[in-house]
Amino acid sequence: MAQAKIQAKMNEAMCSKFSRTVSMADRSGQLLESLDQLEMRVEALREAASAMEQERELILETIQSIQNGQELRNVSPGDTRLCWEREELSLTANHLMGRTLCVEVSVGTIRNSQQEEALRKATSLIDEIVKKLLDDMNSGRQLLLALYAACVTEAPPVPIDQKFQAIVISCALEDQKKIKRRLETLVRNVDNAEKNIKIMDHQKLEDPQANGCQ
């Protein structure tokens, strides 16, 4: 009888232990599921913030394009009404620029030491090209295109900067995307600047007074 009671208690203890183990496993599974859901929300948050960051960059670029574009310059300063309209357009563009700059969106990137160094080198090389653009736009543009060619997967129409490509590959994936976007923006701005210069020069040549004609 006593042995039967002991056996019963042992069975009860084993069942109790088994129940606790199952309960802990269930709890662990629930926590894991919650973390999986949070991971998806975090990634969605980062993607949304990144999209907002890109939208901010695009808006700033568009405003700058309007401010520096030929269309705004074509508003004749000789006519009082048009001169007032030009002033209003400039004020509106400046107002929008200020409001856009007040929006701060930043998505940080986790990097190891190698990726940090690669990003520093890539940024330094791009900055050097930007300085060269101020001295020689045509030569600087060719160097800029060689850097951009190193960031695209399709076969580029210009030579690739192999050194820069190796550096970019060593960067974090998010940094690679940002580097490519920066180069795309720079190339676009250089192309627009060249177009504006050609238009202005062409108009100057066609102006009779500019050629000394009456």
Backbone hydrogen bonds, N-H to C=O, Kabsch-Sander energy under -0.5 kcal/mol:
donor,donor_aa,acceptor,acceptor_aa,energy
5,K,1,M,-1.9
6,I,2,A,-2.3
7,Q,3,Q,-2.3
8,A,4,A,-2.0
9,K,5,K,-2.4
10,M,6,I,-2.3
11,N,7,Q,-2.2
12,E,8,A,-2.3
13,A,9,K,-2.6
14,M,10,M,-2.3
15,C,11,N,-2.4
16,S,12,E,-2.5
17,K,13,A,-2.5
18,F,14,M,-2.5
19,S,15,C,-2.4
20,R,16,S,-2.2
21,T,17,K,-2.2
22,V,18,F,-2.3
23,S,19,S,-2.3
24,M,20,R,-2.5
25,A,21,T,-2.2
26,D,22,V,-2.5
27,R,23,S,-2.5
28,S,24,M,-2.6
29,G,25,A,-2.4
30,Q,26,D,-2.3
31,L,27,R,-2.4
32,L,28,S,-2.4
33,E,29,G,-2.3
34,S,30,Q,-2.3
35,L,31,L,-2.4
36,D,32,L,-2.2
37,Q,33,E,-2.1
38,L,34,S,-2.4
39,E,35,L,-2.4
40,M,36,D,-1.7
41,R,37,Q,-1.9
42,V,38,L,-2.8
43,E,39,E,-2.4
44,A,40,M,-2.1
45,L,41,R,-2.4
46,R,42,V,-2.5
47,E,43,E,-2.4
48,A,44,A,-2.4
49,A,45,L,-2.6
50,S,46,R,-2.5
51,A,47,E,-2.2
52,M,48,A,-2.1
53,E,49,A,-2.3
54,Q,50,S,-2.3
55,E,51,A,-2.3
56,R,52,M,-2.4
57,E,53,E,-1.9
58,L,54,Q,-2.4
59,I,55,E,-2.5
60,L,56,R,-2.5
61,E,57,E,-2.3
62,T,58,L,-2.4
63,I,59,I,-2.5
64,Q,60,L,-2.4
65,S,61,E,-2.1
66,I,62,T,-2.1
67,Q,63,I,-2.6
68,N,64,Q,-2.3
69,G,65,S,-0.9
73,R,69,G,-1.1
74,N,70,Q,-1.9
75,V,72,L,-1.0
76,S,74,N,-1.0
79,D,76,S,-0.6
83,C,79,D,-2.8
84,W,80,T,-2.1
85,E,81,R,-2.1
86,R,82,L,-2.5
87,E,83,C,-2.0
88,E,84,W,-2.3
89,L,85,E,-2.5
90,S,86,R,-2.3
91,L,87,E,-2.4
92,T,88,E,-2.4
93,A,89,L,-2.4
94,N,90,S,-2.4
95,H,91,L,-2.3
96,L,92,T,-2.5
97,M,93,A,-2.3
98,G,94,N,-2.4
99,R,95,H,-2.2
100,T,96,L,-2.4
101,L,97,M,-2.4
102,C,98,G,-1.1
103,V,100,T,-1.5
104,E,102,C,-0.7
105,V,103,V,-0.6
108,G,106,S,-0.6
111,R,109,T,-0.5
116,E,112,N,-2.3
117,E,113,S,-2.1
118,A,114,Q,-2.2
119,L,115,Q,-2.3
120,R,116,E,-2.0
121,K,117,E,-2.3
122,A,118,A,-2.5
123,T,119,L,-2.6
124,S,120,R,-2.2
125,L,121,K,-2.3
126,I,122,A,-2.1
127,D,123,T,-2.4
128,E,124,S,-1.9
129,I,125,L,-1.7
130,V,126,I,-2.3
131,K,127,D,-1.8
132,K,128,E,-1.8
133,L,129,I,-1.9
134,L,130,V,-0.9
134,L,131,K,-0.5
135,D,131,K,-0.7
135,D,132,K,-0.7
136,D,132,K,-3.1
140,G,136,D,-2.7
141,R,137,M,-2.3
142,Q,138,N,-1.6
143,L,139,S,-1.8
144,L,140,G,-2.3
145,L,141,R,-2.5
146,A,142,Q,-1.6
147,L,143,L,-1.6
148,Y,144,L,-2.4
149,A,145,L,-2.4
150,A,146,A,-0.8
150,A,147,L,-0.6
151,C,148,Y,-1.8
152,V,149,A,-0.7
161,D,146,A,-1.8
162,Q,160,I,-1.3
165,Q,161,D,-2.3
166,A,162,Q,-2.1
167,I,163,K,-1.6
168,V,164,F,-2.6
169,I,165,Q,-2.3
170,S,166,A,-1.0
171,C,168,V,-1.6
176,Q,172,A,-2.3
177,K,173,L,-1.8
178,K,174,E,-1.9
179,I,175,D,-2.7
180,K,176,Q,-2.2
181,R,177,K,-2.3
182,R,178,K,-2.4
183,L,179,I,-2.3
184,E,180,K,-2.4
185,T,181,R,-2.3
186,L,182,R,-2.3
187,V,183,L,-2.7
188,R,184,E,-2.3
189,N,185,T,-2.5
190,V,186,L,-2.5
191,D,187,V,-2.4
192,N,188,R,-2.3
193,A,189,N,-2.4
194,E,190,V,-2.4
195,K,191,D,-2.1
196,N,192,N,-2.4
197,I,193,A,-2.3
198,K,194,E,-2.3
199,I,195,K,-2.5
200,M,196,N,-2.6
201,D,197,I,-2.5
202,H,198,K,-2.4
203,Q,199,I,-2.5
204,K,200,M,-1.9
205,L,201,D,-2.0
206,E,202,H,-1.7
207,D,203,Q,-1.0
210,A,207,D,-0.6
211,N,207,D,-1.0
211,N,208,P,-0.6
212,G,209,Q,-1.1
213,C,208,P,-3.1
